[in-house]
């Protein structure tokens, strides 16, 4: 019977410790800790010696140990309503890239409206697990905002204001006026809107954009032609366009959609009905979705990733205290929007009864990327 060889013991590599780094560099453990964390009171020569020793030993500081020493987790929590909509994905892209550049991890909490969100704010599981918090696109109740204040953490809001919290957002009402004014400048007098429920508990954007729509029309003595709920989705925009096409009376000559995704649905329904845009109806969207160019959609661009990145930079500056005081002051920063001209809008054709004073799309100011800065 052949002899059975015994398995050889596996020798695991010994991971260098902070004590090993201190011994090799000829300094104390406390000095190594300060040098690796970039704290003051360590000379450049000592810091170089410590870094050289850490590199030679392939030493990596334990995040848990660092958290115990510094009270910091190097993690920032992010709360969003969902991760299906393109808007939230773009916010997260901006946040994640900026946080990685600063050496922070992103801890994501997806809180759709309802019981899960209520449980989160009742328990606040982020306590002691993150150094700061971002609230992206959530319309919080007064009780939820008060619960956040009790965390005593730096907090930034994106897209939706939170009382007493630094905000990175746009002026939705003013941006909607930009969109509708473009249609008015082209000579349209019957302008409809596809938007979201204006009394939504999820976001204040639908109501603000509806106010901008009405304000632009009222400023020139016009009334809204038709307003439809598109539920901020492709399917909702398609259904709204079906309703618009089937409606009685004179059809609107132009349509303002409160999001590009609703505009995409409206365009698809119009195409399926055998009609062309802008010949049948001019359509303008909102956001400048990554597919807007493929659809040839004129739209108002809001800098979504930039808002997320700006919130991340504000929080890391507040945590690291490296920037001037003005950078960490709690303020509401309004990011500029931009009108992006494509082929979905044009002047009303003369046979549809438009005055000869209507502007031609070629009268719009040019820019290298086909956009008009505002």
C-alpha positions in Angstrom: 0.0 0.0 0.0 1.6 3.3 -1.0 2.5 5.7 1.7 0.2 8.7 2.1 2.1 11.9 2.2 1.1 14.4 4.8 -0.2 17.8 3.6 2.4 20.5 4.0 1.4 23.3 6.4 0.6 26.5 4.5 2.8 29.4 5.6 0.8 32.6 5.5 2.8 35.8 4.8 3.3 37.9 7.9 1.8 41.3 7.4 3.9 44.1 8.6 2.5 46.1 11.5 2.9 49.8 12.5 5.4 48.7 15.1 7.6 47.2 12.3 7.4 50.5 10.4 8.4 52.4 13.5 11.4 50.2 14.2 12.6 50.4 10.6 12.2 54.2 10.5 13.7 54.6 13.9 10.8 56.6 15.3 7.9 56.0 17.7 4.6 54.4 16.7 2.8 57.7 17.4 5.1 59.5 15.0 4.4 56.8 12.3 0.6 57.4 12.9 1.0 61.1 12.6 3.2 60.9 9.5 0.9 58.5 7.6 -2.2 60.6 8.4 -0.5 63.8 7.1 -0.8 65.6 10.5 1.5 68.5 11.4 4.4 68.4 13.9 6.3 65.8 11.8 9.4 67.1 9.9 9.7 66.4 6.2 12.8 64.2 6.7 11.0 62.1 9.3 7.9 61.8 7.2 10.0 60.7 4.2 11.7 58.1 6.4 8.4 56.7 7.6 6.9 56.6 4.1 10.0 54.9 2.8 9.8 52.3 5.6 6.1 51.7 5.0 6.7 51.2 1.3 9.6 48.8 1.9 7.5 46.7 4.3 4.3 47.0 2.1 2.5 48.3 5.1 -1.2 49.3 4.8 -2.9 50.9 7.6 -6.1 49.1 8.8 -9.2 51.3 8.2 -10.7 49.9 11.4 -7.6 50.8 13.5 -7.5 54.2 11.9 -11.1 54.8 12.8 -10.5 53.8 16.4 -7.5 56.2 16.7 -8.9 59.1 14.7 -12.7 58.7 15.2 -13.0 58.8 11.4 -14.2 56.1 9.1 -13.2 57.7 5.8 -16.7 56.9 4.6 -19.5 59.2 3.6 -23.1 58.0 3.5 -25.4 58.8 0.6 -29.2 58.7 0.7 -31.1 58.4 -2.6 -34.7 57.6 -3.3 -33.9 54.9 -5.9 -31.1 53.9 -8.3 -33.3 53.1 -11.4 -33.7 56.7 -12.6 -30.9 58.2 -14.7 -30.8 61.3 -12.5 -29.8 59.4 -9.4 -27.2 57.4 -11.3 -25.6 60.6 -12.5 -25.6 62.1 -9.0 -23.9 59.0 -7.7 -21.3 59.0 -10.5 -20.3 62.6 -9.5 -20.2 61.8 -5.8 -18.2 58.6 -6.1 -15.5 60.0 -8.4 -15.0 63.0 -6.2 -14.9 60.9 -3.0 -12.5 58.4 -4.4 -10.1 61.2 -5.4 -10.1 62.3 -1.7 -9.7 58.8 -0.3 -13.3 58.4 1.0 -15.6 55.5 0.5 -19.3 55.9 -0.5 -21.9 54.1 1.7 -25.2 53.9 -0.2 -28.6 53.9 1.3 -31.6 53.5 -1.1 -34.7 54.8 0.6 -37.9 54.7 -1.5 -40.8 56.6 -0.1 -42.7 54.6 2.6 -41.9 52.3 5.5 -38.2 51.7 4.7 -37.5 55.4 4.8 -39.5 55.8 8.0 -37.5 53.0 9.7 -34.2 54.5 8.5 -34.9 57.9 10.1 -36.2 56.3 13.3 -33.1 54.3 13.8 -30.5 56.4 11.9 -28.1 53.4 11.2 -25.5 55.7 9.8 -24.6 57.0 13.3 -20.9 56.3 14.0 -20.6 54.5 10.7 -19.9 57.5 8.4 -18.1 60.8 8.8 -20.7 62.8 6.8 -23.9 62.5 4.8 -25.3 63.4 1.4 -29.1 63.6 0.9 -29.7 63.4 -2.9 -33.1 64.3 -4.3 -35.2 63.5 -1.3 -38.0 65.8 0.0 -37.8 65.2 3.7 -40.4 65.9 6.3 -39.8 68.3 9.2 -39.4 65.3 11.5 -36.8 63.6 9.2 -34.8 66.9 8.9 -34.8 67.2 12.7 -33.5 63.6 13.0 -30.6 64.4 10.7 -29.7 67.5 12.7 -29.3 65.3 15.8 -26.5 63.3 14.0 -24.2 66.4 14.4 -22.4 65.5 11.1 -21.5 67.6 8.1 -24.5 67.1 5.7 -24.9 68.2 2.1 -28.1 68.1 0.0 -28.2 67.6 -3.7 -31.2 68.8 -5.9 -33.6 69.1 -3.0 -33.1 71.7 -0.2 -32.9 70.5 3.4 -33.3 73.1 6.1 -30.0 74.2 7.7 -28.0 72.0 5.3 -25.6 73.0 2.6 -27.2 72.5 -0.8 -26.0 72.0 -4.4 -28.9 72.4 -6.8 -30.4 74.4 -9.6 -33.3 76.9 -9.8 -35.9 74.7 -11.2 -38.4 77.5 -11.8 -36.0 79.7 -13.6 -34.7 76.7 -15.7 -38.3 75.9 -16.8 -38.8 79.5 -17.8 -35.7 79.2 -20.0 -37.2 76.2 -21.8 -40.6 77.8 -22.3 -39.1 81.1 -23.4 -37.2 79.3 -26.1 -40.6 78.1 -27.5 -42.1 81.5 -27.2 -39.2 83.1 -29.0 -39.9 80.7 -31.9 -43.4 82.1 -32.1 -45.4 79.4 -30.3 -48.5 80.6 -28.5 -50.1 77.2 -27.7 -47.6 75.5 -25.4 -48.5 72.4 -23.5 -46.6 70.7 -20.6 -45.9 67.1 -19.6 -44.7 67.0 -16.0 -45.0 65.2 -12.7 -47.6 65.5 -10.0 -47.1 69.1 -8.6 -48.1 68.0 -5.1 -45.6 65.1 -5.0 -44.1 64.3 -1.6 -41.1 62.9 -3.4 -39.7 66.1 -5.0 -40.4 69.8 -5.2 -39.1 69.9 -8.8 -42.4 69.2 -10.5 -44.2 72.1 -8.8 -41.2 74.5 -9.3 -41.0 73.6 -13.0 -44.7 74.1 -13.4 -44.5 77.5 -11.9 -41.7 78.4 -14.4 -43.9 77.2 -17.2 -46.9 79.3 -16.2 -44.8 82.3 -15.4 -43.2 82.4 -18.8 -46.6 82.2 -20.5 -48.2 84.7 -18.2 -45.4 87.2 -18.8 -46.5 87.5 -22.5 -50.3 87.3 -21.7 -50.7 83.6 -22.5 -52.4 80.8 -20.6 -51.2 77.2 -20.4 -52.6 75.1 -23.3 -52.7 71.8 -21.5 -50.9 70.1 -18.6 -50.4 66.3 -18.3 -48.8 64.0 -15.7 -46.0 62.0 -17.3 -44.8 60.5 -14.0 -41.2 61.4 -14.9 -40.8 58.3 -17.0 -40.6 57.2 -20.6 -43.9 55.3 -20.3 -45.6 58.3 -18.7 -44.4 60.6 -21.4 -45.7 58.2 -24.1 -49.1 57.9 -22.4 -49.4 61.7 -22.0 -48.6 62.3 -25.7 -51.3 59.7 -26.6 -53.8 61.7 -24.6 -52.6 65.0 -26.2 -53.0 63.6 -29.7 -56.5 62.3 -28.9 -57.7 65.5 -27.3 -60.3 67.8 -28.7 -59.8 71.4 -30.0 -56.7 73.0 -31.5 -53.6 71.0 -30.8 -50.7 72.7 -29.1 -47.9 73.7 -31.4 -45.2 73.1 -28.8 -44.6 70.9 -25.8 -42.4 71.4 -22.7 -41.5 68.2 -21.0 -40.2 68.5 -17.4 -37.6 65.7 -18.1 -35.9 64.2 -21.1 -37.2 60.7 -20.3 -40.8 61.9 -20.6 -39.8 63.7 -23.9 -38.4 60.5 -25.3 -41.7 58.8 -24.6 -43.6 61.6 -26.2 -41.4 61.5 -29.3 -41.8 57.8 -29.7 -45.6 58.1 -29.5 -45.6 60.9 -32.1 -43.4 58.8 -34.4 -45.7 55.8 -34.0 -48.6 58.0 -34.9 -46.9 58.8 -38.2 -46.1 62.4 -37.3 -42.8 64.2 -37.3 -41.1 66.5 -34.8 -40.9 69.5 -35.0 -43.2 69.7 -38.0 -46.2 68.3 -36.1 -45.2 69.8 -32.7 -42.0 71.2 -31.3 -40.7 69.4 -28.2 -38.2 70.6 -25.6 -37.0 68.5 -22.7 -35.1 69.1 -19.4 -31.8 67.5 -18.1 -29.8 66.8 -21.2 -29.9 63.0 -20.7 -27.0 61.1 -22.3 -29.4 59.9 -25.0 -30.8 63.4 -25.8 -28.4 63.8 -28.7 -29.5 60.5 -30.3 -33.1 61.7 -30.1 -32.2 65.1 -31.5 -33.9 66.6 -28.5 -33.6 70.3 -27.7 -33.3 70.5 -23.9 -32.2 72.5 -20.9 -29.0 71.0 -19.4 -28.6 70.8 -15.7 -25.1 69.8 -14.4 -26.1 66.7 -12.4 -22.7 65.1 -11.9 -21.3 68.5 -11.1 -23.8 68.9 -8.3 -22.8 65.5 -6.8 -19.1 66.3 -7.1 -19.5 69.7 -5.6 -21.4 68.2 -2.6 -18.5 65.7 -2.1 -15.9 68.4 -2.3 -17.8 70.6 0.2 -18.0 67.7 2.7 -14.4 66.6 2.4 -13.3 70.2 2.9 -15.5 70.5 5.9 -14.0 67.3 7.3 -10.4 68.0 6.5 -10.5 71.7 7.3 -8.0 72.4 4.5 -9.9 74.9 2.5 -10.8 78.5 3.3 -13.7 79.0 5.7 -16.1 80.2 3.0 -15.9 76.8 1.3 -17.4 75.1 4.4 -20.0 77.7 5.2 -23.5 76.3 5.0 -25.0 77.9 1.8 -27.2 77.0 -1.1 -25.2 76.9 -4.3 -27.3 77.3 -7.5 -25.6 75.8 -10.5 -26.2 77.4 -13.9 -28.3 75.7 -16.6 -27.8 75.8 -20.3 -30.1 75.7 -23.3 -28.9 73.0 -25.8 -30.3 73.4 -29.3 -31.1 70.4 -31.4 -33.6 69.5 -34.0 -36.8 69.0 -32.0 -37.9 72.6 -31.9 -38.5 75.1 -34.7 -40.6 78.1 -35.6 -44.3 77.4 -36.2 -44.8 76.7 -40.0 -46.6 79.7 -41.6 -49.6 77.5 -42.7 -50.3 77.0 -39.0 -51.1 80.6 -38.5 -47.9 82.0 -37.0 -47.0 85.6 -37.4 -44.1 86.4 -39.7 -42.2 87.9 -36.8 -41.5 84.5 -35.3 -37.8 83.8 -35.0 -36.0 81.2 -37.1 -33.9 78.6 -35.2 -30.9 80.0 -37.1 -31.3 83.3 -35.2 -30.3 81.6 -32.0 -26.7 82.4 -30.8 -24.2 79.8 -31.7 -21.7 78.0 -29.5 -19.1 75.3 -30.3 -21.2 72.5 -28.8 -24.6 73.7 -30.0 -25.5 75.1 -26.6 -26.4 78.5 -25.4 -25.0 79.4 -22.0 -27.2 81.2 -19.6 
